[in-house]
Amino acid sequence: MGERIYDVGIIGGGIVGLATAMALVKSGVNSVVILEAEAELAAHQTGNNSGVIHSGLYYKPGSLKALNCVAGREALYRFCREQGIAHQACGKLVVATRPDEIAALDALEKKGAANGLRKLRRLGAAELKEYEPHVAGIAGLWVGETGIVDYTQVCAKYAGIIRAGGGEIRLNFRVEGCRRDSGDLVLNSPAGAVRCRNLVNCAGLQSDRVARLCGVKPGLQIIPFRGEYYELLPGRRDLVRNLIYPVPDPRFPFLGVHFTRRIGGGVEAGPNAVLAFKRHGYKKTSFSLRDTAQFALYPGFWAMGLKFWKMGMGEFYRSFSKRAFVKALQRLVPGIQAGDLVPGGAGVRAQALEANGFLADDFRIKEAERMVHVLNAPSPAATASISIGESIAAMALKNFALAAKRR
Ligand SMILES: Cc1cc2nc3c(=O)[nH]c(=O)nc-3n(C[C@H](O)[C@H](O)[C@H](O)COP(=O)(O)OP(=O)(O)OC[C@H]3O[C@@H](n4cnc5c(N)ncnc54)[C@H](O)[C@@H]3O)c2cc1C
């Protein structure tokens, strides 16, 4: 039997790669293979995230984030109901604790309404306690559409649908090279080679590198930001009913440390956003010379540093000082004490940075001949996965069909 040639090879078995493969399989393209470097699916961003089904509150109306979050959220709730995945539309509370945050809260409320949220409720100081008795603030916004889920479980269901539809998943297959051969693309890894007609790059924290090794200039650089969590001790979980968030600083892409109830039980506090010196570095001591040198040599990094150095130093300080971390949490829930928290896990976010120092805000996808590269898929990409997967699959079908005609 000759070597198999797949119609589509997808690099990356996180939620975006899986959702894309699922959409392709559902649209009748079943000669699909997912190539995942790790021994399991969802090993990086997807499996280490906060487990929040975002509502669509934060995103610029009309942006890819806003459109895909809103559509993807509803699709995800439907998928969870159909597939029997544990989830809850528990809602969340955004709390303003200072008068200077009221304008930003107003802006959030407007954005949420523009993005079609129907379960928004503006609250005064006393009303906050109806939702979260231990919160203190001067005003708030209740967002009923927000929910919680375990994205690793969601991925397991996506994988089941892909396999049942004829797609394949290869684990322990780290793509290290890509060459064109007789009109096909040959993807090399230490585990062997796979031949495909087209490819989709969904490599998350490695997406810029994978683009380059496929001969495509990404036009941006992935900067890793670690998010560290604490967990509330079981006896203190009654401090938080559901999800409690601060009003985010609109100049910064991350949401600020918050409280999140997990669908599997427990309450987490965090994540912060600390510049990481290793793309897959989950510990404070994680360091990779290659990863660090790569961003340090990128011109946009220093431009970003100039803009955000003060905020960045604060995040570093909070990373090493539990007292400072607790102080940030006490703004929302004054009763919380350092002794109520134990260190939890961490995740690393892939944040795309442009050469001019701008943090790419929206999802970013780049097409090349027989290729689609997903270069920036930060939060809420897990929430939005079904919708993004369908968009990438549609883009791929169009691009690849054109490529096929040219052959
Ligand atoms: C701390 C944190 C909290 C978050 N909270 C939320 C949240 O509550 N809600 C939400 O919607 N979003 C959240 N997000 C964002 C969300 O998790 C990501 O947007 C989403 O998981 C991105 O999925 P992905 O498939 O693009 O990336 P990943 O999940 O990182 O998957 C990429 C995959 O590609 C593989 N790969 C890389 N290089 C190669 C290679 N050369 N060959 C083969 N495979 C390769 C990796 O091993 C990895 O499995 C959070 C993210 C983090 C980090």
Ligand as a Chemical Component Dictionary entry (heavy atoms), coordinates in Angstrom:
data_LIG
# 
_chem_comp.id                   LIG 
_chem_comp.type                 NON-POLYMER 
_chem_comp.pdbx_formal_charge   0 
_chem_comp.three_letter_code    LIG 
# 
loop_
_chem_comp_atom.comp_id 
_chem_comp_atom.atom_id 
_chem_comp_atom.alt_atom_id 
_chem_comp_atom.type_symbol 
_chem_comp_atom.charge 
_chem_comp_atom.model_Cartn_x 
_chem_comp_atom.model_Cartn_y 
_chem_comp_atom.model_Cartn_z 
_chem_comp_atom.pdbx_ordinal 
LIG C1  C1  C 0 -4.274  30.929 32.010 1  
LIG C2  C2  C 0 -5.273  30.943 30.909 2  
LIG C3  C3  C 0 -6.625  31.142 31.189 3  
LIG C4  C4  C 0 -7.568  31.185 30.155 4  
LIG N1  N1  N 0 -8.897  31.232 30.452 5  
LIG C5  C5  C 0 -9.812  31.115 29.447 6  
LIG C6  C6  C 0 -11.187 30.993 29.735 7  
LIG O1  O1  O 0 -11.592 30.926 30.888 8  
LIG N2  N2  N 0 -12.069 30.928 28.696 9  
LIG C7  C7  C 0 -11.655 30.971 27.385 10 
LIG O2  O2  O 0 -12.493 30.933 26.480 11 
LIG N3  N3  N 0 -10.332 31.045 27.084 12 
LIG C8  C8  C 0 -9.416  31.083 28.087 13 
LIG N4  N4  N 0 -8.090  31.100 27.797 14 
LIG C9  C9  C 0 -7.676  31.108 26.388 15 
LIG C10 C10 C 0 -7.810  29.723 25.746 16 
LIG O3  O3  O 0 -7.389  28.704 26.617 17 
LIG C11 C11 C 0 -6.983  29.710 24.466 18 
LIG O4  O4  O 0 -7.389  30.805 23.660 19 
LIG C12 C12 C 0 -7.187  28.412 23.670 20 
LIG O5  O5  O 0 -6.992  27.290 24.496 21 
LIG C13 C13 C 0 -6.250  28.370 22.487 22 
LIG O6  O6  O 0 -6.338  27.092 21.924 23 
LIG P1  P1  P 0 -5.266  26.614 20.856 24 
LIG O7  O7  O 0 -5.739  25.320 20.345 25 
LIG O8  O8  O 0 -5.040  27.736 19.900 26 
LIG O9  O9  O 0 -3.892  26.513 21.672 27 
LIG P2  P2  P 0 -3.319  25.343 22.606 28 
LIG O10 O10 O 0 -4.345  24.815 23.517 29 
LIG O11 O11 O 0 -2.087  25.891 23.222 30 
LIG O12 O12 O 0 -2.954  24.196 21.582 31 
LIG C14 C14 C 0 -1.882  24.275 20.687 32 
LIG C15 C15 C 0 -1.335  22.870 20.543 33 
LIG O13 O13 O 0 -0.357  22.849 19.522 34 
LIG C16 C16 C 0 0.632   21.892 19.894 35 
LIG N5  N5  N 0 1.849   22.185 19.140 36 
LIG C17 C17 C 0 2.634   23.277 19.244 37 
LIG N6  N6  N 0 3.673   23.170 18.386 38 
LIG C18 C18 C 0 3.521   22.005 17.729 39 
LIG C19 C19 C 0 4.284   21.333 16.730 40 
LIG N7  N7  N 0 5.417   21.867 16.220 41 
LIG N8  N8  N 0 3.863   20.124 16.285 42 
LIG C20 C20 C 0 2.719   19.579 16.768 43 
LIG N9  N9  N 0 1.964   20.157 17.733 44 
LIG C21 C21 C 0 2.370   21.361 18.199 45 
LIG C22 C22 C 0 0.778   22.113 21.385 46 
LIG O14 O14 O 0 1.367   20.997 22.016 47 
LIG C23 C23 C 0 -0.665  22.367 21.809 48 
LIG O15 O15 O 0 -1.305  21.195 22.239 49 
LIG C24 C24 C 0 -7.134  31.058 28.808 50 
LIG C25 C25 C 0 -5.780  30.831 28.527 51 
LIG C26 C26 C 0 -4.867  30.732 29.561 52 
LIG C27 C27 C 0 -3.450  30.396 29.234 53 
# 
loop_
_chem_comp_bond.comp_id 
_chem_comp_bond.atom_id_1 
_chem_comp_bond.atom_id_2 
_chem_comp_bond.value_order 
_chem_comp_bond.pdbx_ordinal 
LIG C1  C2  SING 1  
LIG C2  C3  SING 2  
LIG C2  C26 DOUB 3  
LIG C3  C4  DOUB 4  
LIG C4  N1  SING 5  
LIG C4  C24 SING 6  
LIG N1  C5  DOUB 7  
LIG C5  C6  SING 8  
LIG C5  C8  SING 9  
LIG C6  O1  DOUB 10 
LIG C6  N2  SING 11 
LIG N2  C7  SING 12 
LIG C7  O2  DOUB 13 
LIG C7  N3  SING 14 
LIG N3  C8  DOUB 15 
LIG C8  N4  SING 16 
LIG N4  C9  SING 17 
LIG N4  C24 SING 18 
LIG C9  C10 SING 19 
LIG C10 O3  SING 20 
LIG C10 C11 SING 21 
LIG C11 O4  SING 22 
LIG C11 C12 SING 23 
LIG C12 O5  SING 24 
LIG C12 C13 SING 25 
LIG C13 O6  SING 26 
LIG O6  P1  SING 27 
LIG P1  O7  DOUB 28 
LIG P1  O8  SING 29 
LIG P1  O9  SING 30 
LIG O9  P2  SING 31 
LIG P2  O10 DOUB 32 
LIG P2  O11 SING 33 
LIG P2  O12 SING 34 
LIG O12 C14 SING 35 
LIG C14 C15 SING 36 
LIG C15 O13 SING 37 
LIG C15 C23 SING 38 
LIG O13 C16 SING 39 
LIG C16 N5  SING 40 
LIG C16 C22 SING 41 
LIG N5  C17 SING 42 
LIG N5  C21 SING 43 
LIG C17 N6  DOUB 44 
LIG N6  C18 SING 45 
LIG C18 C19 SING 46 
LIG C18 C21 DOUB 47 
LIG C19 N7  SING 48 
LIG C19 N8  DOUB 49 
LIG N8  C20 SING 50 
LIG C20 N9  DOUB 51 
LIG N9  C21 SING 52 
LIG C22 O14 SING 53 
LIG C22 C23 SING 54 
LIG C23 O15 SING 55 
LIG C24 C25 DOUB 56 
LIG C25 C26 SING 57 
LIG C26 C27 SING 58 
# 
